[in-house]
Amino acid sequence: MKSLLKYLGKYKKESVLGPLFKLLEASFELLIPIVVARIVDVGIKSRDMNYILKMGGLMVLLGLIGLACSVTAQYFAAKAAVGFATGLRHDLFKHIQKLSYTEMDKVGTSTLITRMTSDVNQVQSGVNLVLRLFLRSPFIVFGAMIMAFTINVKAALVFVVAIPALSVVVFGVMIASIPMYRKVQARLDKVMQSARENLTGVRVIRAFNKEEDEKRKFEDANQLLVKQQVFVGKISALMNPLTYIIINGAIIALIWTGAWQVEGGIITQGEVMALVNYMSQILVELVKLANLIINITKSLACAKRIAGVFEIESSIQEHEKAVSKGGHDTEAYIEFDHVSFAYSGSREDALTDINLKVKKGQTIGIIGGTGSGKSTLVNLIPRFYDITSGSLKIDGTEVSDYQLEALRKKVGVVPQKAVLFKGTIEENLCWGKKDATEEEMITALQASQALEFVREKKDGLQTVITQGGQNLSGGQRQRLTIARALIRRPEILILDDSASALDYATDAKLRSAIAHLDENMTVFIVSQRAASIWHSDQIVVLDDGEVAGIGTHEQLLHSCSVYQEIYYSQFPKEGGAQ
């Protein structure tokens, strides 16, 4: 939590004024029993209606002043808490954006979403409660005890016994429930993960008629969360009956002691009422304090989880002497030299001893079976992952020696899953180039074979795309993501199985248009289709993370058994297309 307190730095004034006004409110609240005692002992005893009205007016005035102080304190506390959460959420999002694919894979999307939403909200609530109640409740408890001693020392001894007994109950329940609340938060992650998987995969679930199975899985995860919440709730529920037993026992002792002292003329009836009022105030404040501490405990657990995300350092780091461009005169523009790579936590390499030289402007096809490492290979180029061993150079410079921003400006990536964002087509294209002109957009759309369907839309470039592009077909989404990458005219274009939803004719037109768009553009085409890559300058055949063959279509068709198997499975020998 200490590492997160810096976000209150901008709200020092509010963080001081909030508790200060709460203490003022508490001070006026402590005066109320004394005023009531005066009304009973003086006004009612002497039947002086003017005195009763005057003291009643004073009590109303104290209440109004207390209300004003309370509202002011709420304002400052809320302003500080909301500002704190806003700054925290902003920096947390910024930090997550800096994490590499390795850390994102390790932590998990559902966990990060929980940190960004539920955990930040809980911490915000904790900050708000601390600013409002952390000083007020102890102040009322000890203030009421001191006021009781000013009335009568013997009667006030009941407070000396009752307050520790109440504290034992309150803090005992709190200590027992703290670790359980941490488990509840961890269980919430599981429910969030289940909900996210169901929402993102709803079409697949329906296609396989698995709705009932997924409902049961979600209900099981939810029931475990409910059971833990109910269990910790039962422990917390012990607080009220136990505290009421103690407080009512203390009130009985006060009335018993007070009655004898009233009869002996030691104290007055109004003072007995004041003592009872102070005891009631102590009960209310101790229960508030217990609930506050439980909320603080939840907030601290959430703060620890958020701080844990901040502590994760990206494995992709720039060194101080990172360069913005290569510019070395080398034969190979991109060179894989004995490159191996293993995912974090995996004992086996996903890629083993990859050797590949690519000249500027070449088109490289990458093909292989499922899980052969095709996407992994191209993800090393923009340094989404760092290689485990070997050397990967672009323009004669190691990718690890480039500034990340400069390296990724060189590369345009079209991922396997076509991801579009809520907004217009124009806004989505501008992700590729912020200041893109309409002419550049038209050129990119034309090359990606998307111009025709965009023009058919009533609003053209201003057509609104829903979240994830759900109002477009799979092929339309793929073509728009290709246009988004092309609009920046990258030096290296990576098409990671990004034409799988396109028919063969459209796929062929797309490849032809890209080839004529910029002859110096180096293109990597990852595909399961032999037809998508057979015109490439070089074809890399991968098999279980290793290179099974490199060459042209004709060369591989005669020399590489893995390529032959893939090709003839799609084009039988009798009618094989060449």
SVG drawing of the C-alpha trace seen along z (x, -y; Angstrom):
<svg xmlns="http://www.w3.org/2000/svg" viewBox="-43 -31 71 69">
<polyline fill="none" stroke="black" stroke-width="0.4" points="0.0,0.0 2.9,-2.4 4.0,-2.4 0.4,-3.5 0.2,-6.4 2.0,-8.6 -1.3,-8.9 -2.6,-10.9 0.2,-13.4 -1.9,-15.7 -4.6,-15.7 -2.7,-16.5 -5.1,-19.4 -8.2,-17.1 -6.5,-14.3 -6.0,-16.7 -9.3,-18.7 -11.4,-15.5 -10.4,-14.0 -10.2,-17.4 -13.9,-18.2 -14.8,-14.7 -13.1,-15.4 -15.0,-18.7 -18.3,-16.8 -17.2,-14.2 -16.5,-17.0 -20.0,-18.5 -21.5,-14.9 -19.7,-14.5 -21.4,-17.6 -25.0,-16.4 -25.3,-14.1 -24.2,-17.0 -26.9,-19.2 -29.5,-16.4 -28.3,-16.1 -28.8,-19.8 -32.3,-19.7 -33.3,-16.8 -31.5,-18.2 -32.4,-21.9 -35.3,-22.3 -37.5,-19.3 -36.7,-19.2 -37.7,-22.9 -40.3,-22.8 -38.7,-25.7 -40.0,-25.6 -37.9,-28.5 -34.7,-26.7 -35.8,-23.5 -36.5,-25.3 -33.2,-27.2 -31.2,-24.0 -33.2,-22.2 -32.3,-24.9 -28.7,-24.6 -28.9,-20.8 -30.4,-21.4 -27.7,-24.0 -24.9,-21.5 -26.6,-18.9 -26.7,-21.3 -23.1,-22.4 -22.1,-18.7 -24.0,-17.9 -22.2,-20.7 -18.9,-19.4 -19.8,-15.9 -20.9,-16.9 -17.7,-19.0 -15.6,-16.0 -17.4,-13.7 -16.7,-16.1 -13.0,-16.3 -12.6,-12.5 -14.5,-11.7 -12.5,-14.1 -9.2,-12.6 -10.3,-9.0 -11.7,-9.4 -8.5,-11.4 -6.4,-8.7 -8.2,-5.9 -8.1,-7.8 -4.3,-8.3 -3.8,-4.7 -6.0,-3.3 -4.3,-5.4 -0.8,-4.3 -1.8,-0.7 -3.2,-0.7 0.0,-2.4 2.1,0.2 0.1,3.1 0.6,1.7 4.4,1.9 4.4,5.6 5.6,8.0 3.7,11.0 5.6,13.2 4.2,11.3 0.7,11.0 0.7,14.8 1.9,15.4 -0.4,13.1 -3.6,13.7 -6.1,11.3 -8.9,12.0 -6.6,11.3 -5.5,8.0 -9.1,7.0 -9.9,7.7 -7.0,5.6 -8.1,2.7 -11.7,2.8 -12.7,4.6 -9.4,4.2 -9.0,0.5 -12.6,-0.2 -12.0,1.6 -8.9,-0.5 -10.8,-3.7 -13.5,-2.7 -10.8,-2.0 -9.1,-5.4 -12.5,-7.1 -13.4,-5.3 -10.0,-5.9 -10.2,-9.6 -13.7,-9.8 -13.6,-7.4 -10.1,-6.3 -9.6,-9.2 -13.3,-9.8 -14.1,-6.5 -11.2,-6.2 -11.7,-9.9 -15.4,-9.3 -14.5,-6.1 -11.8,-7.8 -13.6,-11.1 -16.7,-9.5 -14.7,-7.7 -13.0,-10.9 -16.4,-12.7 -17.7,-9.9 -14.9,-10.4 -15.7,-14.1 -19.2,-13.2 -18.5,-10.4 -15.3,-8.4 -17.0,-5.4 -19.6,-5.0 -16.9,-5.6 -15.1,-2.5 -17.8,-0.5 -16.4,-2.1 -12.9,-0.9 -14.2,2.7 -16.6,2.5 -14.2,0.9 -11.5,3.6 -14.1,6.3 -15.7,4.8 -12.3,4.3 -11.4,8.0 -14.6,9.1 -14.4,6.5 -10.7,7.1 -10.9,10.8 -13.6,11.1 -11.5,8.9 -8.3,10.9 -10.2,14.2 -11.8,12.7 -8.8,11.0 -7.2,14.0 -10.6,15.2 -11.3,12.0 -8.0,12.5 -9.2,15.9 -12.5,14.4 -10.7,12.0 -8.6,14.8 -11.9,16.8 -13.3,13.7 -10.5,13.9 -11.8,17.5 -15.3,16.2 -14.1,13.3 -12.1,15.7 -15.1,18.0 -17.3,15.1 -14.8,13.7 -14.3,17.0 -18.1,17.4 -18.7,13.9 -15.8,14.0 -16.5,17.5 -20.3,17.3 -20.6,18.2 -18.4,21.3 -20.3,22.4 -23.6,22.1 -22.2,23.8 -21.2,26.9 -24.4,26.7 -22.4,26.4 -24.6,23.7 -25.7,26.0 -22.1,27.3 -20.8,23.7 -23.6,22.7 -22.7,25.5 -19.0,24.6 -19.9,20.9 -22.3,21.9 -19.7,24.2 -17.1,21.3 -19.8,18.9 -20.9,21.3 -17.4,21.6 -17.2,17.8 -20.6,17.7 -19.6,20.3 -16.5,18.5 -18.4,15.2 -21.1,16.7 -18.5,18.4 -16.6,15.2 -20.0,13.4 -21.0,15.8 -17.8,15.0 -18.4,11.2 -22.1,11.7 -20.9,12.8 -19.8,9.2 -23.3,7.7 -24.8,10.2 -21.5,10.3 -21.1,6.5 -24.8,6.0 -24.5,8.4 -21.5,6.5 -22.9,3.1 -26.3,3.9 -24.6,5.5 -22.6,2.3 -25.7,0.2 -27.4,2.3 -24.3,1.8 -24.4,-1.9 -28.1,-2.2 -27.6,0.0 -24.6,-2.1 -26.2,-5.3 -29.5,-4.5 -27.7,-4.1 -25.7,-7.2 -28.7,-9.2 -30.5,-8.1 -27.4,-9.1 -27.3,-12.5 -23.9,-11.9 -25.0,-12.3 -28.1,-13.5 -30.6,-11.6 -29.5,-13.6 -25.9,-12.6 -27.0,-8.9 -28.7,-9.5 -25.5,-11.2 -23.4,-8.1 -25.8,-5.8 -25.6,-8.0 -21.9,-7.9 -21.9,-4.1 -24.2,-3.9 -21.9,-6.1 -19.0,-3.9 -20.9,-0.8 -21.8,-2.5 -18.2,-3.7 -16.6,-0.4 -18.8,1.4 -18.0,-1.3 -14.3,-0.9 -14.5,2.9 -16.3,2.6 -13.8,-0.1 -10.9,2.2 -12.4,5.1 -12.8,2.8 -9.3,1.6 -8.1,5.2 -9.9,5.9 -8.4,2.7 -4.9,3.7 -5.3,7.1 -6.4,5.5 -3.6,2.9 -1.1,5.7 -2.4,7.4 -2.2,4.1 1.3,3.4 2.2,6.9 1.3,5.9 3.4,2.8 6.3,5.0 6.2,7.1 9.0,5.8 8.7,6.4 11.2,8.9 11.5,6.7 13.8,3.9 15.7,1.2 19.3,0.6 20.8,-2.9 22.5,-2.8 19.6,-1.5 19.5,-2.8 16.6,-4.1 17.8,-2.5 20.2,0.0 21.6,-1.1 24.4,1.5 25.4,2.6 24.7,6.4 23.7,9.0 20.7,10.1 18.1,7.5 16.7,9.9 18.9,12.7 18.0,15.5 21.3,17.1 20.9,20.3 17.8,18.8 16.1,20.8 13.1,19.7 11.2,21.2 8.1,19.8 8.4,18.8 7.9,21.8 8.3,24.3 11.0,26.9 11.0,27.5 11.9,25.0 9.1,23.7 11.7,23.0 15.1,24.7 18.2,23.6 16.4,21.4 18.7,20.2 17.2,17.9 18.5,15.0 15.9,12.6 16.8,9.9 15.0,6.5 11.8,6.6 11.5,10.4 8.3,12.2 8.8,15.1 6.1,17.8 6.0,19.7 4.0,23.0 3.8,25.9 1.4,28.0 -0.6,26.7 1.8,25.9 4.9,26.0 6.0,22.5 4.9,20.3 3.4,17.5 6.1,17.7 8.8,17.2 7.3,14.0 6.5,12.7 10.3,12.5 10.8,9.9 8.9,7.0 10.4,8.3 7.1,9.3 9.2,12.1 13.0,12.2 14.9,15.0 16.4,17.6 19.7,18.0 21.2,17.2 21.1,13.9 18.3,12.1 19.3,9.0 17.3,6.5 19.4,4.3 22.5,5.6 21.5,4.6 20.3,7.0 16.6,6.5 17.5,6.1 19.7,3.1 16.8,1.2 14.6,-1.3 11.2,0.5 9.2,-2.3 11.6,-2.6 11.6,1.2 7.9,1.5 7.4,-1.4 9.4,0.6 6.9,3.5 3.3,3.8 1.6,6.8 -1.7,8.4 -2.4,11.0 -4.2,14.3 -7.2,13.0 -8.6,9.9 -9.1,7.4 -11.0,4.2 -12.0,1.5 -15.3,-0.2 -15.5,-3.3 -15.6,-4.2 -13.7,-2.5 -11.6,-5.7 -10.7,-5.7 -9.6,-2.0 -7.5,-2.7 -5.8,-5.7 -4.4,-3.2 -1.9,-2.4 -1.1,-6.0 -2.5,-8.7 -2.5,-11.5 -3.5,-9.3 -5.2,-11.2 -8.4,-10.0 -6.3,-9.2 -4.0,-7.0 -6.9,-5.2 -8.5,-4.5 -5.1,-3.2 -4.8,-0.8 -8.4,0.3 -7.9,1.0 -4.8,3.0 -6.5,5.1 -9.5,5.7 -11.7,3.9 -12.6,0.8 -15.6,2.4 -17.5,3.4 -16.6,0.1 -18.1,-1.9 -21.2,0.2 -21.7,-0.9 -24.1,-3.8 -21.6,-5.9 -18.4,-4.7 -15.4,-5.5 -17.7,-6.8 -19.4,-3.4 -19.5,-2.6 -17.8,0.7 -19.1,2.4 -16.7,3.8 -14.6,6.5 -16.1,5.8 -19.0,8.0 -21.2,6.2 -18.8,7.3 -18.1,10.7 -14.8,12.6 -13.4,11.8 -14.3,8.1 -12.6,7.9 -9.5,9.5 -9.3,7.1 -9.7,4.1 -6.9,5.3 -4.7,5.7 -5.6,2.2 -4.7,0.9 -1.2,2.4 -0.7,1.3 -1.6,-2.3 1.6,-3.0 3.7,-1.6 5.9,0.6 9.4,1.8 8.4,5.3 4.8,6.6 3.8,9.7 0.6,11.4 0.0,14.1 -2.6,16.4 -4.6,13.2 -6.3,14.3 -7.8,17.5 -11.4,16.2 -10.8,15.0 -11.6,17.1 -8.7,18.1 -9.4,15.4 -9.5,12.6 -6.4,13.9 -4.6,13.9 -5.7,10.3 -4.5,9.3 -1.1,10.7 -0.7,9.2 -1.8,5.7 0.6,5.9 3.5,6.8 2.7,3.8 2.2,1.4 5.9,1.1 8.6,3.3 10.9,2.6 8.5,4.0 9.6,7.3 6.6,9.5 6.2,12.5 3.1,14.6 2.2,17.2 -0.4,19.6 -1.8,23.1 -2.6,22.8 0.0,23.8 -1.7,21.6 -1.1,18.5 2.7,18.9 3.8,20.8 4.7,17.6 7.0,16.5 10.7,15.8 11.4,18.2 9.2,20.7 10.2,21.8 8.7,25.1 8.5,25.7 7.9,29.0 7.7,29.1 9.7,25.9 12.5,26.9 13.2,25.9 12.2,28.9 13.1,27.0 13.8,23.6 13.4,22.9 11.0,22.1 7.8,23.9 9.3,26.1 12.4,26.9 10.4,27.9 7.9,29.9 10.8,32.2 13.0,32.2 10.8,31.6 8.6,34.4 6.7,32.2 5.9,29.6 4.9,32.4 2.5,33.8 0.9,30.4 0.7,29.5 -0.8,32.9 -3.3,32.9 -4.7,29.7 -4.0,30.4 -4.2,34.1 -1.6,35.2 -4.2,35.8 -5.2,32.2 -2.4,30.4 -2.2,26.7 1.3,25.4"/>
</svg>
